[in-house]
Amino acid sequence: MAKIRLPIETFDIPVHKIRRGYYSAVYFWREKQILEKLDYSRTVLMQVFQKKDAVLCGTDEAIAVLKTCSGYCHDPKTAYDRFDQYLILNRRIRALACSVKNLDEIDQLRNLSKEKIELELALNSLWVNTADRLNIRSLYDGWTISPWETVMTIDGLPQYFAHLESIYLGILARRTMVATNVSRVVQAAQGKPVLFFADRFDHYENQTGDGYAATIGGAQAVATDIMGEWWGQKGAGTMPHALIACFGGNTVEATRVFALSYPDVPCVSLVDFRNDCVNTALEVADHFRSNGLKLWGVRLDTSENMVDRSLIRNNQMDSEKSTGVNPLLVNNVRKALDANGHRDVKIIVSGGFTAEKIEYFEKYKVPVDAYGCGSSLLKGGGDFTADIVSVDGKPCAKKGRWERPNIRLQLVE
């Protein structure tokens, strides 16, 4: 993995809220306040690690937070008053923006927006950024890490960055979890494309970072445009079941309209709407061939509590697990397509695919061309921990923790 860091402006960091401790565990904020009042002058070494084999992700984002939000307010009372005004003003702007009806309200929205910018400038002027007084060392996104390996250190006065612990640990935990999950799925797929379809399984504000982490983990496509924002990548995907329903359940017609509407997008037909993947795939493929249209592939997404009709027709119910998208179903579709002259039509599978399920498919050489994965990639753990391990260069850590030097750490310029 190349040693490239994403620039700070890549990230949409709510700097004023983070600087004020709005996202910080209260005890971290109180630590910062106590040390500031004491004019604390001893430097500490903060060490960050986790306890599993993983694919590291989130370091660039964590560094961006440290660079933009480390510091202190030189006039705290004024800064906190201005921040409270800032929150109230944001709510007023949101409320008005959702219901603007006339020119007077448009002018009011302009004035409030101008007032917001002035408040942000005022808050910036009250903030003393101390990022240049910190020594940050870090591994890179995409690097494989081992249990207890130090992935980042922060060296400096603790009051400058104590309030950021919740934020940078949370970033590292989420991004590393997704990158690691995707990496395991990618390894299981043995070179076949993995498509990151996890948009509907978590809060929409997680999509940007999750899409980046999935790409770090090896996913070849993401579902939404914002998932690819940090890379400049656009969302990719097939058609939804909802489009087929809008055409009265006619998959052939829905796929035809899709292909004509988006001629530059590889057309993949979703063929499980009637729970008859074999016949539906053949109907679509035959129609496209007859009308000179290009069908790139078909996608099987049979519900895990359903048995496709082809298995019932072929008396394949008892040979192995017959519900959902299973090897028998995929083989049935592949054989039918090949027998009818559609060897070029690829098969994508989705619906409950985990690394273990993909490994099983690959072990038995199930004829799948690409895997779509979603909810399983957002599950699991991999919590990060940060500990002060030395004060003024002398060992000082809670029992069971100590400094773990790592020659792989790179100085953040």
N, C-alpha and C positions, 0 to 999 in steps of 0.2 A: 504494500500500500504506500502510495506516494506521501511524502511529508508536506502536505498542503493544508493550511488552515483557512477556514472560511473567514472573510473579513467581518468586522463587528456589525457593519450596516446590513448584513444578511439577516440579522435577527430583529424581530419586532419586540424589543425589550421595553417593558413599562418602567422606565428608569425612575421616575418620580415616586411611584408606589414602592418599588424595591428599596430605594434609598431611605424611605420613611419607615421601612420595616413592615409594610402592609402585608407582605407575603411571608414574613419571618415568624417562626415559633416565638412566642412572647419571651421565653427565657433567653433566647439569643439576643433579642432586642434589649432586654434589661441588662444583659452582660455588657453590651456595647455602651449603654448609658452609664453604667457604674464605672467602667474603665475610662470613659471620657471625663467624667467628673474628677477622677483621681489623677488625670493627666498621666496615665500609665505609660511607662517609658521602656519596658522590657520587650524585646522582640521574641516571637514564638515561631516554631515550625509546626504548621498544620499538615497532617499526612492523611491522604484519602485512599481508601482501598475497598474491596469487596471480597466475598468468600467463595467464588465459583470460577470455573473455567468459563470464559465469556469472550464475546467480541465487543470491545470497548467502543462506546459512542457517546457523544454529548460533550466532549472536552472543549470543542470550539465555542459552543454555546455557553458553557460554564465560564470559560475564559472571558468571553464577551461581557458577561454579567460582572465578573470581577473587575474588568477594566473600566466599565461605565458606572459602577455603583459602589466601588470602594471609596471610603472617605468619611466626611463628617460635615455638619452644618456649622458655619461660623456664627450664626445667630439662630439657635434652635427654636426659640419661642416664635420669632417672626416666620421662620420656615414652616413650623408646624401649623401656624394660623393660615398661612398661604396655602398649605397643602389641603387643609379642611375646605377652604374656598374652592380649590381646584376640584375636589370630589363633588361638591355641590354643583359647580358649574358643569361638570361632565354629565351629571344626571339631567340637568336642565336642557342641555344640548341634545341628549339622546331622546328625551321626551318630545321636544319640539321637532326634531328631525323626522320623527315618525308620523307627524301629523300636520306638516306645513300645508296651508291651503290658500294663502293669499300673499300679496307682495309685502304687506307689513310684517308678516311672520318670516318671510324670506330675509328681510332686512334685519329683523331681530336675531335670526340665526347667524347672519354674517357678523353682527356686533358681538354676539356671544362667542363665536369662534375666534374673533380677534382678541377678545378678553382672555380666552383660554391660552392663546399663544403668548400674550403678555405675562400671564401667570407662570407659564412654563419657563419663560426667560428669567422671571424673577426667582423662581426656584433654582434654576441653574446658577444664578449669580450668588445664591446663598450657600451653594454646595462647594466644598473643597474636595476635588478629586485627588486621591492619593495612590492611584494605581501604579504610578511611577516609583513609589516608595516600597512596593511589594516585589518580592522575587518569586516568580511563579515558574514551576517546572511541571511538565506534563507529557504523557504519552499522546499518541495521535489516534483520532477516530479510525476505526477499522483494524486496529492492532489487536491480536489475540492476547488475552491476559489470563493469568493463573490466580488461584485463590490466594488471598492476602497480599498480592503484589501491589506495591504502591503505584498508583496511576497519576497522582498529582501531589505536589507540595506547594504550600503558600508560606512564605517567610516574611514576617514584618510585624508591625504593631497590631495586636489583635482587635483593638477598637475600630480599626479601619475596615475590617471585613467580617467581624463576628456575626453581624445581622444577615449575612449572605449564605450561611451554612445550609439552611433549609432549601434555598433555591438551587445552589450548585449540586447538592447531593441528589435532590429530586430530579434534576435534569439528567444527571449521569445514570440514575437508576432506571428511568423510563426509556431513555434512548438505548442504553445497553441491553435492556430486556428485549426490546423489539429487534435490535440488530442481531442479537444472539439467537433468538427464535427463528428469524428469517435465515440466518446462516445455516442453522441445522436443517431446515427444510431444503435449502439450496443444495447442501451436501447430499441429502437423501435423494434429490431429484437427478443427481449424476449428470449434470450438464443441461438438462431440459429446463426451459424457462419457467420461472416462478413469478406469478403475478400477484401483487400485493392488493387484495381486495378487502381491506379492513376498515373502510370508511364508516360503515354503519354500526360498528361494534363499540364505539366509544364517543366521547364528547368531540364535537367538530373542531374545537380549538386544539386538539391533540394532532390533527391531521398533518400539519406542516412538518413538525418534528418527527412524527412517526414515519412519514414518507421518506424523509431523509435517512432515518435510521434503517428503514427497510432497504434502501438503495445501498447503504454501507454494508448491510448484511448479504447483499447479492441479488436482490429482487430486480428483475429486468423491466418491470412496468409497475406503475402505481395507478390507483383508481381515479384520483381527482387532480385537478390542476394545482391546487395549493399543496398537495403532497410533494409535488415536484418543484415547488417554487425556489428552494435553495439551490437546486441544480439547474434550473431553467428548463425543466422537463414538463411535458403536458400529460394530463391524465389519459389513460387508455382503458378500453373495455368493450364488451359486447353489448347486446341489447338486454333490457330487463324483461322479466315476466309481465310487468305492467303494460309494456308496449304491445305484447301479444294479446293480452286481455282487451286492449283498446280496439283490436281488430277481430273481436269476437272469438278469440282462441285460435285464429288462423295463423299458424307459425309461418307458413309459406308466404302469405301476403305481408305479414309484419317484416319478415326478413327481406323481401323484395323492396319494400319501401325504404327500409334502412339502407340497403345497398345503393339505391338510386339517390337517396338524400345525402349520403356520405361516400361518394365514389372513391375518395382517397384513403378511406379507412378500411383495413382488411376486414371483410365481412365474416362474422362468426355467428351462426344461428344457435339460439338456445332451444334445444329440441325436447325438453322434458315436460312441456306444458300439459300435454295430454297423457303423460306417464307412458308414452310409447316411443321411446327414443329411436328405435330401429326404423320404424315406419316413417316417423316424422323426419328423421335425417335423410332418408331416401327421397321423400317427397320434396324437400327443399333442394337437395342436390340435383335431382332430376329436373326440377323446374328451372333452376339456374342454368344448367347445361342447355336446356331447350331454348332458353331465351338469351343465350350469349352473355350471361352474367358470371362473375367470378365469385365462388364461394371458398373462402380461405379455410374455414373449419366449422365444426359443430361443438357446442359445449353441453356436457351432461351435468345436471345439477339436481338430480332426483333426491327428494326428501329422504332423510334417514329412516323414516317409518313407512316408506312406500316400497313396493316391489314392482319393478317395471314389467309391463305386459309381455315383453319378449321372453323373460324368464319363465312366466306362466305358460306361454305358448310352447316353449321348448322343454317343459317339465324339468327345469333347473332349480327348483325351489329347495331341494334337500342337499345339494352337493356342497354348498358352503354358504356363508352369510349372503343373503339374497336381497336385503334391503339397501336403499341408498345407491350411491355410485360404487359399484363393486367390479372386480375383474371380469366376472361373467358378462355383465352388461356391456362393459367397454369392448370386450372381444366380440360380442354379438353385433355391436354397431360397426366395428372395424371390418368384420367379415362381410356384412351386408353391403357396406360401401364399396369394398374391393370387388365383390362379386358383380356389382352393377357399374363398374367402370369409374369409380370415384376414389381411386387410390391417392390422388393428390389432396383430398379433403382431410384436414388434420382434426385431431380430437383433443379438446381441452376438457379437463374435469375440475369440478369444484364442489364444495359442500362438505364440511367437516374434515378436511384434509390436514393431518398433522404430519410431523416428521416420521412417526412410526408407520402411519398408513402409507405414506409415499415410499418408505423403505420396502414395505410389503409389496407394493405394486411393482417397484423396480426389481425386486428379487425374483418375481415370477414373470418379468418381462411383459407386463400388461402394456398394450400398444397405446400409450398416452404420449401426446406431443408437448403438452404444457399443463402446469398445475396452477389453479387459482386458489389462494389461501386467504383466510380472513381472521376469524375470531381467535383461533389457536395461537396466532402470532402476538396477541396482546395479553396473553396469560402467563403467569409465572412470577418469579421474583428475581432478586439480584440486588438487594439493597446495598447502598454504599454507606460507609462510615467515615467520619473525619475525627481525628484525635490530635490534640497538641501533644507532641512527643519530646519537645525540648523548649527551654526558656533561656534566652541569652546564651544559647549554645550548649547548655547543660541538660542532660536527660531529665525529663519531667513528664511522666505519663501515668495514667491510671493503671492499676495492677492488670497484668495480662496484655498490655500494649507496650510497644517500644518502637524506636525508629527502625524502619526497614529501608535502607538505602537501595536505590534501583538505578543501575547505570544506564537504563534505557530512557530515563527521564530527559526531556529536552527543555532547555531554557526558552521561555516565551519572551520573544523580543518586544 
